[in-house]
Amino acid sequence: MKLVLATAAFWAFVAVGMGQTNPTAKADNNLEKQQKLLEANPGSSLAHYRIAEIFFMQGKYQSSANEFNAALKGDRQPKWTEVWSHIGLGKIFDVVGQRERAVNQYKLAEKTNDNTKGALEDAAQYLKSPYQRK
């Protein structure tokens, strides 16, 4: 009897774990969470930034660009949302073949002088060679 219960518990644990690793479900849940935060604070650069990242991962580049721009127009809190929004826009422009616009965004990122999590190194790297989606 203990073996049966242990086996059932194991498979229940595996089923729950598998559901939590579904990237689409996780992105959808995260998107809903960020949209609720945005309703409470429409000027939240952080919420706009996180929504932009989700859209970027989904290949929704126009929606992602709109959200990165909204992050830049928002409260800019935390401060790093500025540099990473410029990098995000640059990556989008590289993906869609607008290299000149991408370069402009990477240069704007460098002007922030904010190297949070290696942002300036990433901007410099993408100035040398375009971002390519893996």
Sequence and secondary structure as in RCSB ss.txt:
>XXXX:A:sequence
MKLVLATAAFWAFVAVGMGQTNPTAKADNNLEKQQKLLEANPGSSLAHYRIAEIFFMQGKYQSSANEFNAALKGD
RQPKWTEVWSHIGLGKIFDVVGQRERAVNQYKLAEKTNDNTKGALEDAAQYLKSPYQRK
>XXXX:A:secstr
 HHHHHHHHHHHHHHHHHHHT HHHHHHHHHHHHHHHHHH TT HHHHHHHHHHHHHTT HHHHHHHHHHHHHTT
  STHHHHHHHHHHHHHHHHTT HHHHHHHHHHHHHTT  GGGHHHHHHHHHHS     
